[in-house]
Amino acid sequence: MPACIGYGTELVSPSLKPSWQCFSYETAVMLIDESEARANLLEDALSAEGYEIVARVRAGINLYDEVEAVAPDIVIIDMGSPDRDMLEQMRTLHDAHPRPVVMFANNDDAHMIRDAVRAGVSAYVVDGLSRERVRPILEVAIARFNEFQQLRQELAQTRTTLEERKLIDRAKGILMDRRGLNESEAYDLLRRKAMDSNSKLVDIARTVLAAVDLLG
């Protein structure tokens, strides 16, 4: 079954939809490990489950630059205890190039797990890795990532809708004040202007507000 991952978390308009990418080919994995021996074991387990290692790098690299260069589908980080620099890089990555991130670590401190999740980790695994667990862990990480992306989409849409409603209400208020219209008449005027010019209602509202700012 192909893996499907949703990208594009920030919306500028409710009309924009999330971009979903499905992988019927080998899922591309970037592997970050501070131990050569562990990296070899993890790479063997991933390859056996049909994942393609497109980049294998040591801890301490610039995570943002590496992900931007190779565009992996999933990032796997194997570290004994993630440091603050790694968590900060993950936050930057999560904001700019969100990807499912799986972290294998020895540190089971609740604060560390919380910080890692806040930085964008989709699955934080403490009790080691075995070959039979690779696919379930990555599938859970992808599912959690997709769910979080959808929530961010919905939140962005809600915020955009509220902001546009505020602009329309301000424009209605100006028309009511300057033309002596009631609220319904002001709204109808904005709507007719939008229809006549084949524009969005919020764009007409912005035009009204811009004209008022210009003319005073």
C-alpha positions as CSV (number, residue, x, y, z in Angstrom):
1,M,0.0,0.0,0.0
2,P,1.5,3.4,-0.9
3,A,2.3,5.9,1.8
4,C,0.5,9.2,1.5
5,I,1.9,12.4,3.1
6,G,0.3,15.8,3.2
7,Y,2.3,18.9,2.6
8,G,1.6,22.7,2.6
9,T,0.6,23.7,6.1
10,E,0.2,27.5,5.7
11,L,-2.8,28.8,3.9
12,V,-3.3,32.4,2.6
13,S,-6.9,31.6,1.4
14,P,-9.5,29.1,2.5
15,S,-9.7,28.1,-1.2
16,L,-6.3,26.5,-1.0
17,K,-6.2,22.8,-0.3
18,P,-3.4,20.7,1.3
19,S,-1.1,19.0,-1.1
20,W,-1.1,15.3,-0.7
21,Q,1.7,13.1,-2.1
22,C,1.4,9.4,-2.3
23,F,4.3,7.0,-2.7
24,S,3.9,3.8,-4.6
25,Y,7.6,3.6,-5.0
26,E,10.2,3.1,-2.2
27,T,9.7,5.8,0.4
28,A,12.8,8.0,0.5
29,V,14.4,8.2,4.0
30,M,17.1,10.5,5.4
31,L,18.9,8.7,8.2
32,I,20.8,10.8,10.8
33,D,22.8,8.8,13.3
34,E,25.7,9.6,15.7
35,S,26.9,6.0,15.7
36,E,28.2,4.2,12.6
37,A,27.3,0.8,14.0
38,R,23.7,1.8,14.8
39,A,23.3,3.5,11.5
40,N,24.3,0.2,9.7
41,L,21.8,-1.8,11.7
42,L,19.0,0.7,11.1
43,E,19.8,1.0,7.3
44,D,19.7,-2.8,7.0
45,A,16.3,-2.9,8.7
46,L,14.9,-0.1,6.6
47,S,16.2,-1.6,3.3
48,A,14.7,-5.0,4.3
49,E,11.3,-3.3,4.6
50,G,11.5,-1.6,1.2
51,Y,12.6,1.9,2.2
52,E,15.2,3.8,0.2
53,I,18.0,5.5,2.1
54,V,18.6,8.7,0.0
55,A,20.9,10.3,2.5
56,R,22.8,9.0,5.5
57,V,24.5,11.7,7.6
58,R,26.1,12.1,11.0
59,A,24.5,14.1,13.8
60,G,25.7,17.7,13.9
61,I,24.9,18.5,10.2
62,N,22.7,21.4,9.1
63,L,19.4,19.6,9.0
64,Y,17.5,22.3,7.1
65,D,20.1,22.3,4.3
66,E,20.3,18.5,4.0
67,V,16.5,18.1,3.8
68,E,16.2,20.9,1.3
69,A,19.0,19.3,-0.9
70,V,17.7,15.7,-1.0
71,A,13.9,16.2,-0.2
72,P,13.3,12.9,1.7
73,D,9.8,11.7,2.4
74,I,10.7,10.8,6.0
75,V,13.5,11.8,8.4
76,I,14.8,9.3,10.9
77,I,17.1,10.5,13.7
78,D,18.9,8.0,15.9
79,M,20.5,9.8,18.9
80,G,21.1,8.8,22.5
81,S,19.8,12.1,23.7
82,P,18.8,14.9,21.3
83,D,20.6,18.2,22.2
84,R,19.1,21.7,22.0
85,D,20.8,22.4,18.7
86,M,19.1,19.4,17.1
87,L,15.7,20.3,18.5
88,E,16.1,23.9,17.3
89,Q,17.0,22.7,13.8
90,M,14.0,20.4,13.8
91,R,11.7,23.4,14.7
92,T,13.1,25.3,11.7
93,L,12.6,22.3,9.4
94,H,9.1,21.8,10.7
95,D,8.1,25.4,9.9
96,A,9.7,25.5,6.5
97,H,9.8,21.9,5.1
98,P,7.5,19.8,7.3
99,R,8.2,16.0,7.0
100,P,7.3,13.0,9.2
101,V,10.2,12.7,11.7
102,V,10.9,9.5,13.7
103,M,13.4,9.8,16.5
104,F,15.0,6.8,18.2
105,A,16.5,7.8,21.5
106,N,17.7,6.4,24.9
107,N,16.4,9.4,26.8
108,D,12.9,8.7,28.2
109,D,12.7,12.0,30.1
110,A,9.2,13.4,29.8
111,H,10.4,16.9,29.2
112,M,12.7,15.8,26.4
113,I,9.9,13.8,24.8
114,R,7.6,16.9,25.1
115,D,10.2,19.2,23.6
116,A,10.9,16.8,20.7
117,V,7.2,16.5,19.9
118,R,6.9,20.3,20.0
119,A,9.8,20.5,17.6
120,G,8.0,18.4,15.0
121,V,8.8,14.7,15.9
122,S,6.0,12.5,14.8
123,A,7.1,9.4,16.7
124,Y,9.6,9.3,19.6
125,V,10.8,5.7,20.2
126,V,12.7,4.9,23.4
127,D,12.8,1.1,23.6
128,G,15.0,0.3,20.6
129,L,14.4,-0.9,17.1
130,S,13.8,-4.4,15.6
131,R,13.2,-5.1,11.9
132,E,9.6,-6.2,12.4
133,R,8.8,-2.8,14.1
134,V,10.2,-0.6,11.3
135,R,7.2,-0.4,9.1
136,P,4.5,0.0,11.9
137,I,6.6,2.8,13.5
138,L,7.0,4.7,10.2
139,E,3.3,4.2,9.3
140,V,2.2,5.5,12.7
141,A,4.6,8.5,12.2
142,I,3.1,9.3,8.8
143,A,-0.5,9.0,10.1
144,R,0.3,11.3,13.0
145,F,2.0,13.8,10.7
146,N,-0.9,13.8,8.3
147,E,-3.4,14.3,11.2
148,F,-1.4,17.2,12.5
149,Q,-1.0,18.8,9.1
150,Q,-4.8,18.6,8.6
151,L,-5.3,20.3,11.9
152,R,-2.9,23.1,10.9
153,Q,-4.8,23.5,7.6
154,E,-8.1,23.8,9.4
155,L,-6.7,26.3,11.9
156,A,-5.2,28.4,9.1
157,Q,-8.5,28.3,7.2
158,T,-10.4,29.4,10.3
159,R,-8.0,32.3,10.9
160,T,-8.2,33.4,7.3
161,T,-12.0,33.3,7.3
162,L,-12.1,35.4,10.5
163,E,-9.7,37.9,9.2
164,E,-11.6,38.3,5.9
165,R,-14.9,38.6,7.9
166,K,-13.3,41.5,9.9
167,L,-12.3,43.3,6.7
168,I,-15.8,42.9,5.2
169,D,-17.4,44.2,8.4
170,R,-15.1,47.2,8.5
171,A,-16.0,48.0,4.9
172,K,-19.7,47.7,5.6
173,G,-19.3,50.0,8.5
174,I,-17.6,52.7,6.3
175,L,-20.4,52.4,3.7
176,M,-23.1,52.6,6.4
177,D,-21.4,55.7,7.9
178,R,-20.7,57.6,4.6
179,R,-23.7,56.6,2.5
180,G,-26.3,56.3,5.2
181,L,-27.0,52.6,4.5
182,N,-28.1,50.0,6.8
183,E,-26.0,46.8,7.3
184,S,-28.0,44.8,4.7
185,E,-27.8,47.5,2.1
186,A,-24.0,48.0,2.7
187,Y,-23.4,44.2,2.3
188,D,-25.6,44.1,-0.9
189,L,-23.5,47.0,-2.3
190,L,-20.3,45.2,-1.7
191,R,-21.6,42.0,-3.1
192,R,-22.9,43.7,-6.3
193,K,-19.5,45.3,-6.8
194,A,-17.8,41.9,-6.4
195,M,-20.1,40.3,-8.9
196,D,-19.8,43.1,-11.4
197,S,-16.0,43.0,-11.3
198,N,-15.8,39.2,-11.0
199,S,-13.8,39.7,-7.7
200,K,-14.0,38.2,-4.3
201,L,-16.0,40.1,-1.7
202,V,-13.0,40.5,0.6
203,D,-11.1,42.1,-2.3
204,I,-13.8,44.7,-2.7
205,A,-13.7,45.3,1.0
206,R,-9.9,45.8,0.8
207,T,-10.4,48.3,-2.0
208,V,-12.9,50.3,0.1
209,L,-10.6,50.3,3.1
210,A,-7.6,51.3,0.9
211,A,-9.6,54.2,-0.6
212,V,-10.6,55.5,2.9
213,D,-7.0,55.3,4.0
214,L,-5.9,57.2,0.9
215,L,-8.5,59.9,1.0
216,G,-9.0,60.1,4.7
